Structure formats: structure tokens, C-alpha cells
């Protein structure tokens, strides 16, 4: 059945993405994607997904498709990524007015690809052999048929609805209902969070992990083991990671609110997926496709923000070597699906709330007949969270890490029906499930790596989410803390 896109644009300069989400999308199967950069502070677009009635869950190669609360299971023998590619093409062909739309997202699939789908991309990698403490899907995608796109530069809000061509009147009615909800006041949350003005309530409040995948001693042993692989020529770099789990009794959305204050990033994200929540502030894209232009932006080379002058990191041989290695790896990945590859803005220094990174941009033009799933196959997982050479680094990670990575170091974002895609690397991101907060961080190990420095880097990367969690918990308890 043919489908159409219905758009309604209004002025909404008095609302924020947060207030809009709370007014109209504070339910299960919804999401908020927001961009905040350090220099400009507010990027142009935020995307709010209203309740999605259809979703795709893939776990251990088993596809489960939900449509209007009806559960349909597919056979395990089907390649999930091939099935997903076919599904996207099928839906895309049903739209009549796709070419007329100029929005960044015309509806599509929004969600995450977990790290453990590597076995679908590299069959030689043995996946699912480690302990899984959380049991979330490997792929979780919401089909977004009703979305709000906030243009923060112009103060305009676009309401977008996908409907069957015979349901045009129902689509208009949905827009009327959305407009009515937008006129309401948001009173679901207190307006105040205990952030910088309430340091006395948070500075002495600590969260003790109930689980850690390794401690300081075992991490030191991992580095010794990894450097033996490096000395023997197996790999040039490998990126091990640490998972910690802490008790968390608070509203997950308050965690997001605190995180966006403490660590404003290009990829702020919040997903309410009923039995678990995804909350993050990733600084790095995995890959972006916009009008056939494909972009990778490797971030590699990290140093604490307060430890040195702005450009001091470029004098660090280890950090610069790591970045050069990952530029080469990114060019190799992007070359599988694009042509006219070039590197621009090489070795930029970008500052975030707690760290500074070296950043470069790699661009290419998408080859004919290449689809969005092909792009994910080519670039997943990012070299910045695996290592180089990538396949051998992935094998070593599976060997030394005791638990499955799950969502960590995968990809999260949207695949639009119009052929655009924007997915971030799932770092600086946490999952809330069963009153537990799962946090994971990694660090690149090279021949020159020093144990103390790398251990401090992992702790520093995890610290911002821990601080946000303290704020959210204090907010929940109020004056009792």
C-alpha cells in the first residue's frame, strides 16, 4: 500500500526539546535525539519520536518484529542484516512524495546496533561466548512514523506523520491531536535539578559499583597481555573496556537531564524502551550519510581537559600515533562503500566537559547501489573502539573481556527512508534496567601505553555518567540526601 508524508510547520520558539518531549512523548517506545556542541552550544536540530507502534528486535540472530502489539518471529536462518536491508527497501518504495520532502528525517528506523552483531559482519569472530549481564537485544529499532523536528536556529517545529494514502484524513487528525498536546504545560518533572548550585548535596554522595568487569590489578595484567600481542606483531592497537554496574533508583529522564548539563555533546540521546532505557552523550559519529555524502569523524587521542594547554596533546607521540592509525583505518572502511575519499580538518582539537580529543574528518561519495545497511557493514564497529588491524583486535577483545559489550561501542541513531543516516558510536552512554545502571568505557592500548595513564583515562570517561547519576538520585530523594 502506498504511503505519504504529511508535514506541518509551526513557530515553537518558547519550547525546548526537553519540554516538548515531556508534553507529548513521555511514554514507552519514544526517543529524544539532541545535538549540543561546545562552541555553538546548541546545534540546529533535535528529533523527538512519538510512541512507535512497530519495532524490530534482534537477539542472537533471531528476528522479532512487532506490529500493533502483534509479535511475529522470523527464522534464525535468515541473515538479520540482509532482512533489514530488504525491509528498508520495501518500505522506501511505498512512499509517493519522498523526493519533495527536505527534512533530515522523513520517518525511518531509530535505535541501536549492539557491538555483538560483529559476528554478522565478520563470521570469523566468535560472538555470544561471554556472559551477558543485561540481556538487551543486539539490534533494537523503532519504526518512527510520527516525529517532531526542532530547528533551534529558527525556532520552528516540524510535525511529520507517515500514513497510508487512504488514511490522509486520519493523518491530519493526528497532527491536530499533536498540536493540542503541544499547547499543554509540562508538569511531569520538577524544573530544578541539583547541579552546580547544589554541590553540598552531591559532593559527598558516592555510588559504589556492585559489579566491575575488572579492577585496577586485572587491568594492569590486560595491558601486559595486550602489549605482548603488539610486540609480536598481532596488532598495532587494541581497545579493552571496563563495565561497571551500580544501583540506580531514580527517573532515567533525570539522568539524561543531568548528563546534558554536565557533558553537552553532539549526540545527546534518550530512549524509553519500556524494560530498559538508553541515556547517552556521545561525542563521536560512527557514520553519517547526507545526500549521498558519507562522513566518518574519528576521535582518537584523549587527554584530561585540565591537565594541559589546548594544543599540548599534539606533542604526545602516543596520542598522535593512535590518531594517525585510526585515520588510515577509517579511510579503509569508508573506501568499501564510497569513492572520492578525502581527509579534511585533520588534527583538530575539540574540548568537551572532562577531556580533549584529536579529531579529523573523512569524506566520500556513496557508490551506486550501496544502501544504508551496506554502510553499517563497512564501518562497524568503529576502529576507535576496537583497534587495528580491526579483525585481529576484535578477536583479542573477545578473548580478554569477560562479558559481552552489548550496546557499548555499537551504533545508535537513525536510518531515514529518504536515504540519509546519522548514527553515533555508543560511548559515554548508559543503560538503565531493573534499577541498575550499566556504564562502560574503553581505552586504546599501544606499545607506548603506560598503565597508570590508561587506567586514569578509563576512570575519567566513566566519571561524567557517575556524576550525572548522583544528581539524578539526589533529585529523586530531594532534601533527604
C-alpha positions in Angstrom: 0.0 0.0 0.0 1.3 3.5 -0.9 2.2 5.9 1.8 2.6 9.7 2.0 4.4 12.1 4.3 2.3 14.9 5.9 4.2 17.9 7.3 3.0 20.8 9.5 5.4 23.6 10.4 4.8 26.0 13.3 6.7 28.5 15.4 7.8 27.0 18.7 10.5 29.4 20.0 9.2 29.2 23.6 9.7 25.5 23.9 12.8 23.4 24.4 13.3 19.8 23.1 13.0 18.7 26.8 9.7 20.4 27.4 8.4 19.1 24.0 9.3 15.6 24.9 7.7 15.8 28.3 4.5 17.2 26.8 4.0 14.7 24.1 6.3 11.8 24.1 6.8 10.8 27.8 5.8 7.2 27.1 7.3 3.8 26.2 8.7 3.3 22.7 9.7 7.0 22.4 13.0 8.8 21.9 14.8 12.2 22.0 17.9 12.9 19.9 19.6 16.2 20.5 22.8 17.9 19.4 24.8 20.2 21.6 28.3 21.3 20.7 30.8 23.0 22.9 31.5 26.1 20.8 28.0 26.8 19.4 26.3 25.2 22.4 23.1 24.5 20.5 23.2 22.7 17.2 20.4 23.1 14.8 18.1 20.1 15.0 16.6 17.9 17.7 14.4 14.9 16.9 11.5 13.7 19.1 9.9 10.3 18.3 6.4 9.8 19.4 5.1 6.4 20.6 6.1 3.9 17.9 3.7 1.0 17.3 6.2 -1.0 15.3 9.7 -2.2 16.3 12.4 -4.7 15.4 14.3 -6.7 18.0 17.2 -9.0 17.0 18.9 -11.1 19.6 21.4 -13.9 18.7 20.4 -13.8 15.1 16.7 -14.3 15.9 14.5 -11.6 14.4 11.3 -10.5 16.2 9.1 -7.9 14.5 6.3 -6.2 16.5 3.4 -4.6 14.6 0.5 -3.1 16.5 1.3 -5.3 19.5 1.4 -8.5 17.3 4.6 -10.4 17.7 6.0 -12.1 14.5 9.1 -14.2 14.8 11.4 -14.9 11.8 13.6 -18.0 11.4 17.1 -17.9 12.7 18.4 -19.0 9.3 17.7 -15.5 7.9 20.7 -13.1 7.9 19.3 -10.3 10.1 21.2 -7.6 8.2 20.1 -8.9 4.8 16.5 -9.0 6.1 16.8 -5.4 7.5 18.2 -4.2 4.1 15.3 -5.8 2.3 12.8 -4.4 4.8 14.1 -0.8 4.3 14.0 -1.0 0.5 10.4 -2.4 0.7 9.1 0.4 2.9 11.0 3.1 0.9 9.3 2.1 -2.3 5.9 2.7 -0.9 6.3 6.4 -0.5 4.8 8.7 -3.1 6.2 12.1 -2.1 9.6 11.2 -0.6 11.6 13.4 -3.1 9.6 16.5 -2.3 10.5 16.4 1.4 13.6 18.3 2.6 13.6 17.2 6.2 16.6 15.5 7.7 14.4 12.5 8.7 11.3 11.5 6.8 10.5 8.8 9.2 12.5 5.6 9.4 14.2 3.3 11.8 15.6 4.8 15.0 17.5 2.8 17.6 20.7 0.9 18.2 23.0 -1.7 16.8 24.9 -3.5 19.6 28.6 -4.4 19.4 27.9 -8.1 19.3 26.5 -8.0 15.8 30.1 -8.2 14.7 29.5 -11.9 14.0 27.0 -10.9 11.3 29.7 -8.8 9.6 32.9 -10.8 10.3 31.8 -14.5 10.6 35.3 -15.5 11.9 34.6 -13.5 15.1 33.1 -15.8 17.7 30.3 -13.9 19.4 27.9 -14.7 22.2 30.6 -16.7 24.1 30.8 -14.3 27.0 28.5 -13.7 30.0 25.7 -11.3 29.3 24.6 -9.5 32.5 21.8 -7.4 30.9 20.2 -9.4 28.0 19.2 -6.5 25.8 18.6 -7.1 22.1 21.6 -6.9 19.8 19.6 -4.7 17.5 16.6 -2.6 18.6 14.9 -0.3 16.1 11.7 1.7 16.4 9.8 2.5 13.3 9.2 6.2 13.6 6.0 7.2 11.8 5.3 10.3 13.9 8.2 12.7 14.8 8.9 16.3 15.8 11.9 18.0 14.3 13.0 21.1 16.2 15.0 23.8 14.4 16.7 25.7 17.2 18.1 28.4 15.0 14.8 29.4 13.5 12.6 28.4 16.4 10.4 26.3 14.0 8.9 23.0 14.8 8.1 20.5 12.0 5.4 17.8 12.8 5.9 14.8 10.4 3.4 12.0 10.1 3.7 8.9 7.8 0.3 7.4 6.8 -1.2 5.2 4.1 -2.6 7.2 1.2 -6.1 6.2 2.1 -5.6 7.5 5.7 -4.9 11.1 4.7 -7.7 12.4 6.9 -6.5 10.3 9.8 -3.0 11.8 9.3 -4.4 15.3 9.5 -6.4 14.4 12.6 -3.2 13.1 14.2 -1.5 16.4 13.6 -4.4 18.2 15.2 -4.1 16.0 18.3 -0.3 16.6 18.4 -0.9 20.4 18.2 -3.4 20.2 21.1 -0.9 18.3 23.3 1.8 20.8 22.4 -0.4 23.6 23.9 -0.3 21.9 27.3 2.1 22.7 30.0 4.7 20.2 31.0 4.5 19.3 34.7 5.8 15.8 34.8 9.2 16.8 36.3 10.5 19.4 38.7 12.1 22.2 36.8 15.2 22.2 39.1 18.0 19.7 39.2 20.6 19.6 41.9 23.5 20.5 39.7 26.2 23.1 40.3 24.1 25.2 42.7 23.5 22.3 45.0 27.1 20.9 45.3 26.7 20.4 49.0 24.1 17.8 48.4 26.1 15.9 45.8 29.8 16.3 46.6 29.8 13.8 49.4 27.3 11.4 47.8 29.1 8.4 46.3 27.9 5.4 44.3 29.5 2.1 44.9 29.6 -0.4 42.0 28.0 -3.8 42.7 29.9 -5.2 39.7 33.1 -4.4 37.7 34.4 -6.4 34.8 37.9 -5.8 36.0 39.8 -4.0 38.7 43.0 -2.0 38.7 45.1 -5.1 39.1 43.5 -7.2 36.4 43.5 -4.2 34.1 47.3 -4.0 34.5 47.5 -7.6 33.6 45.4 -6.9 30.5 47.8 -4.2 29.4 50.7 -6.6 29.8 48.9 -9.2 27.7 47.9 -6.8 25.0 51.4 -5.3 24.7 52.7 -8.9 24.2 50.3 -9.1 21.2 51.6 -5.8 20.0 55.3 -6.8 20.4 54.7 -10.0 18.5 53.1 -8.1 15.6 49.5 -9.4 16.0 48.1 -5.9 16.4 49.2 -2.3 16.5 46.5 -1.2 18.8 43.6 -2.7 20.8 40.8 -1.1 22.9 39.8 -3.0 26.0 36.8 -1.8 28.1 35.5 -1.9 31.6 31.8 -2.4 32.6 30.6 -1.2 36.0 27.1 -1.7 37.4 25.7 0.5 40.1 22.3 0.6 41.9 20.1 3.3 40.4 16.8 4.4 41.9 15.7 7.5 40.0 13.9 8.7 36.9 16.1 7.8 33.9 15.0 11.0 32.2 16.5 13.0 35.1 19.8 11.1 34.4 19.5 12.5 30.8 18.8 16.0 32.0 21.8 15.9 34.3 24.1 14.4 31.6 23.2 17.1 29.1 24.2 19.8 31.6 27.4 18.1 32.7 28.6 16.8 29.3 26.9 18.6 26.4 27.8 16.7 23.2 27.0 16.4 19.6 24.9 13.2 20.2 22.7 13.5 23.2 20.2 10.7 23.3 17.3 9.3 25.4 15.3 6.1 24.6 12.4 4.8 26.6 12.2 1.2 25.5 9.8 0.0 28.3 12.0 -2.6 30.0 15.2 -0.6 29.6 16.3 3.0 28.9 19.3 4.2 26.9 20.9 7.5 28.1 23.9 9.0 26.4 26.1 11.9 25.4 28.3 10.5 22.6 30.9 12.8 21.1 31.6 10.7 18.0 29.7 9.7 14.9 30.2 6.2 13.6 29.0 7.2 10.1 26.7 9.8 8.5 25.1 9.8 5.1 23.6 13.0 3.8 22.5 13.3 0.2 25.0 10.6 -0.9 27.9 12.1 1.0 29.3 9.8 3.6 31.2 11.1 6.6 33.4 9.5 9.3 34.9 11.5 12.1 37.4 9.5 14.1 38.1 10.8 17.6 41.3 9.3 18.9 43.8 10.8 21.3 42.4 11.7 24.6 43.7 13.8 27.5 42.1 15.3 30.6 40.8 18.8 29.9 42.6 20.5 32.8 45.9 18.7 32.6 47.5 20.7 29.7 47.3 23.6 27.3 44.9 23.3 24.4 47.4 22.0 21.8 49.7 20.2 24.2 48.1 16.8 23.2 49.6 17.1 19.7 53.1 16.8 21.4 52.1 13.4 22.8 53.6 10.8 20.5 51.3 8.0 21.7 48.1 10.1 21.2 49.1 11.3 17.7 50.3 7.8 16.6 46.9 6.4 17.7 45.0 9.1 15.7 47.0 8.6 12.5 46.4 4.8 12.7 42.7 5.3 13.1 42.5 7.8 10.2 44.0 5.1 8.0 41.6 2.5 9.3 38.6 4.9 8.7 39.8 5.6 5.1 39.9 1.8 4.5 36.4 1.3 6.0 34.8 4.2 4.0 36.6 3.0 0.8 34.5 -0.2 0.8 31.3 1.8 0.0 32.4 5.2 -1.4 34.7 6.9 -3.8 36.4 10.3 -4.0 37.7 9.8 -0.4 39.4 12.8 1.2 40.5 13.9 4.7 39.8 17.4 5.8 40.2 19.4 9.1 42.9 17.0 10.2 44.1 17.0 13.8 41.6 19.4 15.2 41.5 19.7 19.0 38.0 19.6 20.4 37.2 20.2 24.1 34.4 18.5 26.0 33.4 18.8 29.6 36.1 16.5 31.0 38.5 15.7 28.2 40.1 17.0 25.0 40.2 14.9 21.8 42.1 14.9 18.5 39.5 14.9 15.7 39.7 14.5 11.9 37.0 14.3 9.2 36.9 11.7 6.4 34.5 12.2 3.4 33.4 10.2 0.4 30.7 9.8 -2.2 28.4 6.8 -1.8 28.9 4.3 -4.6 25.8 3.3 -6.7 23.6 0.5 -5.4 25.1 0.8 -1.9 22.4 1.0 0.8 22.5 2.1 4.4 22.9 -1.4 5.8 25.9 -1.8 3.5 27.4 1.3 5.0 27.0 -0.1 8.5 28.6 -3.4 7.4 31.6 -1.5 6.1 32.2 0.8 9.1 31.0 -1.3 12.0 32.4 -1.4 14.6 34.5 1.8 14.7 38.2 1.4 14.8 38.4 3.9 17.7 36.7 1.4 20.0 38.3 -1.8 18.6 41.8 -1.3 17.3 44.0 -2.1 14.3 44.1 -4.3 12.3 40.4 -4.4 13.2 39.6 -8.1 12.8 42.5 -9.3 14.9 41.8 -6.6 17.5 38.2 -7.8 17.7 39.4 -11.4 18.3 41.6 -10.3 21.1 38.8 -8.3 22.7 36.6 -11.3 22.7 39.4 -13.3 24.3 40.2 -11.0 27.2 36.9 -9.3 28.1 34.8 -11.5 30.4 31.3 -10.1 29.5 29.5 -9.2 26.3 29.7 -5.5 25.4 26.1 -5.2 24.5 25.1 -1.7 23.4 28.5 -0.3 24.3 30.8 0.6 21.3 28.0 -0.2 18.8 26.0 2.4 16.9 22.9 4.5 17.8 20.8 6.9 15.7 18.5 6.9 12.7 18.2 5.4 9.2 15.8 7.5 7.2 13.5 6.3 4.4 15.0 9.2 2.3 18.4 7.5 2.3 20.0 9.7 5.0 21.6 8.2 8.1 23.2 9.6 11.2 24.5 7.1 13.8 26.8 7.8 16.7 29.3 5.4 18.4 27.6 4.2 21.6 30.1 5.6 24.1 29.6 7.9 27.1 26.2 6.0 27.2 24.5 4.0 29.9 21.6 1.6 30.1 19.1 1.6 32.9 17.4 -1.7 33.6 15.9 -3.2 36.7 17.1 -0.3 38.9 20.7 -0.9 37.8 22.9 1.5 35.8 25.3 -0.1 33.3 28.3 2.0 32.3 31.2 1.1 30.1 34.4 2.8 28.9 37.5 1.8 27.0 41.0 3.0 26.2 43.3 2.5 23.3 46.5 0.4 24.1 49.6 0.9 22.1 53.2 -0.2 22.5 54.0 3.1 24.3 51.0 2.9 26.7 51.6 3.4 30.4 49.3 1.6 32.8 48.6 4.5 35.2 47.7 6.9 32.4 45.4 4.5 30.7 43.7 3.5 33.9 43.0 7.1 34.7 41.6 7.7 31.2 39.0 4.9 31.7 38.0 6.3 35.1 37.7 9.8 33.6 35.5 8.6 30.8 33.1 6.9 33.2 33.1 9.7 35.7 30.7 12.0 33.9 27.8 9.5 33.9 28.5 8.6 37.5 28.3 12.3 38.4 25.0 12.6 36.4 23.7 9.6 38.3 24.4 11.2 41.6 22.5 14.3 40.5 19.5 12.2 39.4 19.4 10.2 42.6 19.7 13.3 44.8 16.8 14.9 42.7 14.7 11.8 43.4 15.4 11.9 47.1 15.1 15.6 47.4 16.0 17.1 50.8 16.6 13.6 52.3 20.1 13.4 50.9 
